[in-house]
Amino acid sequence: MDEDGYFGAAVANSYDRDHGGNDPALIDQTVACLKELAGTGSVLEFAVGTGRIALPLSAHCHCVKGIELSKAMVAELRKKETGAPMDIAIGDMTSTRLAGPFSLVFLVFNTIDNLVTQEAQIECFRNAARHLGLGGRFLVETRVPPLQRIPFGETKMAFACCDRHIGVDDYDISNQSYTSNHVWMADGGHEHVSIPFRYVWPSELDLMAKLAGLEFEHRWSDWNRAPFTHLSESHISVWKKTTC
Ligand SMILES: C[S@@+](CC[C@H](N)C(=O)[O-])C[C@H]1O[C@@H](n2cnc3c(N)ncnc32)[C@H](O)[C@@H]1O
């Protein structure tokens, strides 16, 4: 692993094609929801990546900034920019600061799981709260841990199996962690990538928000704000800063 973490040049180059969640309808729904939550204030994306969401959002919001660990991912974002360069700090979203205040800080695409300890996830909430003005919101989109799908005693769950890509998650429920294992096939060769994650339940995120001084506001199962139910596979949760 290099200084860009698990998102070095090779992953960054193909991210928008292979990992991007680039369905235009999904991006439109995401941007519409974020725009409404932000109102007229400034917006900060934690782990902004290649700008999959931040770039289209910046066409609608007063000011959008980003924090990102990987220079290679930001280099991809820069290639897509058409207007003034976005203010992006290279650094860790648990501690890096940008000038605010912001009316919305958001962290999408399951990226809270990239923080592999409970302490780091708590610090992420604290850092989000530090960036918010009074009434500002922190939004997290992540999946509900899919443990109901794994038979008792098993640890592995396949999530991709096609010509180019085989993917298997390996869960360690004693440590609330999993490793996502990818094999990418191309040009007669293959590349193997294993990335560690910490899965986290909605209730634990609510507690982290409380520790950071944020109040629960919404939980939806998708960007159209469908209700969150026992069948929801992921959630979009919003907490609000109600005191300074
Ligand atoms: C799944 S991608 C999501 C990128 C973008 N938010 C999107 O929705 O497409 C995860 C991103 O999180 C970044 N990342 C992981 N850990 C981070 C950390 N501690 N601080 C800042 N960025 C981090 C990675 O470099 C990568 O760009």
The ligand as an SDF file (V2000), in Angstrom:
LIG
                    3D

 27 29  0  0  0  0  0  0  0  0999 V2000
  -15.4790    4.2740   -2.0970 C   0  0  0  0  0  0  0  0  0  0  0  0
  -14.5100    5.7160   -2.4000 S   0  0  0  0  0  0  0  0  0  0  0  0
  -15.7480    6.9900   -2.3490 C   0  0  0  0  0  0  0  0  0  0  0  0
  -15.3560    8.2110   -3.1260 C   0  0  0  0  0  0  0  0  0  0  0  0
  -16.4800    9.2270   -3.3470 C   0  0  0  0  0  0  0  0  0  0  0  0
  -16.9750    9.7490   -2.0870 N   0  0  0  0  0  0  0  0  0  0  0  0
  -17.6330    8.6130   -4.1310 C   0  0  0  0  0  0  0  0  0  0  0  0
  -18.7670    8.6310   -3.6200 O   0  0  0  0  0  0  0  0  0  0  0  0
  -17.4140    8.1210   -5.2300 O   0  0  0  0  0  0  0  0  0  0  0  0
  -13.6840    5.8850   -0.8530 C   0  0  0  0  0  0  0  0  0  0  0  0
  -12.7480    7.0930   -0.7890 C   0  0  0  0  0  0  0  0  0  0  0  0
  -12.4180    7.3290    0.5740 O   0  0  0  0  0  0  0  0  0  0  0  0
  -11.0830    7.7820    0.6400 C   0  0  0  0  0  0  0  0  0  0  0  0
  -10.6500    7.5900    2.0240 N   0  0  0  0  0  0  0  0  0  0  0  0
  -10.5070    6.4200    2.6860 C   0  0  0  0  0  0  0  0  0  0  0  0
  -10.1320    6.6480    3.9450 N   0  0  0  0  0  0  0  0  0  0  0  0
  -10.0620    7.9980    4.0980 C   0  0  0  0  0  0  0  0  0  0  0  0
   -9.7250    8.8510    5.1790 C   0  0  0  0  0  0  0  0  0  0  0  0
   -9.4130    8.3520    6.3840 N   0  0  0  0  0  0  0  0  0  0  0  0
   -9.7520   10.1880    4.9990 N   0  0  0  0  0  0  0  0  0  0  0  0
  -10.0650   10.7070    3.7700 C   0  0  0  0  0  0  0  0  0  0  0  0
  -10.3800    9.9430    2.6980 N   0  0  0  0  0  0  0  0  0  0  0  0
  -10.3800    8.6010    2.8660 C   0  0  0  0  0  0  0  0  0  0  0  0
  -10.3890    6.9180   -0.4000 C   0  0  0  0  0  0  0  0  0  0  0  0
   -9.1300    7.4280   -0.7650 O   0  0  0  0  0  0  0  0  0  0  0  0
  -11.4120    6.9360   -1.5240 C   0  0  0  0  0  0  0  0  0  0  0  0
  -11.2260    8.0300   -2.3770 O   0  0  0  0  0  0  0  0  0  0  0  0
  1  2  1  0
  2  3  1  0
  2 10  1  0
  3  4  1  0
  4  5  1  0
  5  6  1  0
  5  7  1  0
  7  8  2  0
  7  9  1  0
 10 11  1  0
 11 12  1  0
 11 26  1  0
 12 13  1  0
 13 14  1  0
 13 24  1  0
 14 15  1  0
 14 23  1  0
 15 16  2  0
 16 17  1  0
 17 18  1  0
 17 23  2  0
 18 19  1  0
 18 20  2  0
 20 21  1  0
 21 22  2  0
 22 23  1  0
 24 25  1  0
 24 26  1  0
 26 27  1  0
M  CHG  2   2   1   9  -1
M  END
$$$$
